[in-house]
């Protein structure tokens, strides 16, 4: 999967992209903006590591956080939709997960939830279980999966 391909497809459609990232801390935005000319496509990135940031910057509901926790498809959905609402983007990807070390019986290390929102289309969510690969590897796999989701939405 090529970031150049993502940017070219988005440019061809006249679409702008926003990111809403928690456990990756902006790695998707960095990957996209490493390419010269990406400013024609990348609208903005939100790094919402804390629950307060998710609420304040993306409009995530406290009730959703209370009911499902930050690492859930429900929160990934609200993050992606919030990134669209709080930007001028046409397509947004979100990531929330447990990069590690740690986790729990109910939310193990390596569980990452993704959201993909597009104007005028239903929001897609999914969960990947990367496993206890170590913080750096979980974050890298999460970045790559989010980029693949963007590529799929643009193809």
N, C-alpha and C positions, 0 to 999 in steps of 0.2 A: 504494500500500500504506500502510495506516494503523496506526501503533503502537496507537492506541485500539482498533482492530479486533482486533489480536493479544491485547491485554489483556482485552477483553470476551469473546472466545472462550475464552481460558484460564480466566477467572473462571467462565464458564458451565459448563465441564467440571470445575471444581474442581482444575485442574492448576496446578502451580508450575513456573517456568522457571529454569534456570541457564544461564550463559554461560561458555565457556572460550575466552579470546581471547589471541592472540599479537600479530600485526602490527597489529591494530586497537586494542590497548592499553585496552580497556574501552569502546569506542565503542558497542557493541551494548547493553551494560548501561546506559550513559548515556541512549541513546535510549529504552529501556524505562522507566527511572526518572524521566525528565523529566515523565512524566504523573502528575498527582495520583492517588493511590489505587493506584499500581502495586505497593505493598508487599503487596497481597493476592495478587499473582501472581509477582512476581520474588523468587526464593528467595535466590540469591547469584550473584556473578560472580567468576570466576577470571581474573586477568591473569597469564599464564604466559609471559612474554617470553623468558626463558632456558630452555635445556634442563633445567637443574637444577630450575627451578620446575615444569616439565612433569612431571618425575619425582616431585618431593616433594609437590606439591599435587594432582596428578591420577593418579598411579600409572602414568604412561607408562613403558614398558620401555626401558631403555638399549639393549637388543638391537635394538629396533625403530628407535630413533634411529640406531644404528650402521648398520643395514641399509638404511634408506630416507631418512634425513635428516629434519630438523624440518619441512620443507615437503613433505608427502606425504599422501595420503589415509589411509595406515596410521596416521600420527600424528594426523590429524584424527579418525579413528575412536576411537583410544585416549583422546584428549582429551575427546570427547563422552561416551564411556562412563564415563570417570573423573569427569567433572562430575556425572553421575547418582549414581555410587557414593559420592562425597564430599559429597553434599548431600541435601536432602529434596525435590528436584525430581522432576517426572514427565517433563519434556522438557528436553533440553539441546542447545545449538548450540555448535559449535566452529569456530574460524578459525585457520589458520596459513598464512603466505604471505610473499612478498617484495614489500614495498611500494615499495622503492627508496630512493634510487637504487642501481643496481647489479643484481646477479644474475649468472647465468652462462649458458653455452651450454646446459646441462642443466636449469637452473632459472632461467628468465628473470624479469626484473622484471615484476610484474603477475600472476604465477602465485599463486593463492590456493586452498587446499584447505579444504573445509568438511566438518563432520560433524554429523549430526542423530541424537540418541539419544532413544528413548522407552522407558519401562518396558514390558516385555512385547512389544517389537517389534524387528525387525532394525534395526541401525544403518545409516543411509544416508550415503554419502560422495560427494563430487563435487569436481571441479577446475574453476575458472574461469580463463581467460586474459584478464585485463583489458588487458594490454599496458603499455608504458612510458608511462603517462599522467601520471606524477608521483606522489610519495608521498601527498599529500593526496587526490588523486582515487582512487587505488587503495584507500586506506583507506575512503573514503566509499562506493565501490561495494561493497566487502567488507561493510561494515555493512549496507547496503541489501539485499544478497543474503542475508545471514544472517537479516534480519528477514523477507524473503520466504519463506525456508525454514521459519521458525517459523509464519508465516501458513498456508502450505500444510499443515503437519503438524496444525494446529488446525482447518482447514476441512473 
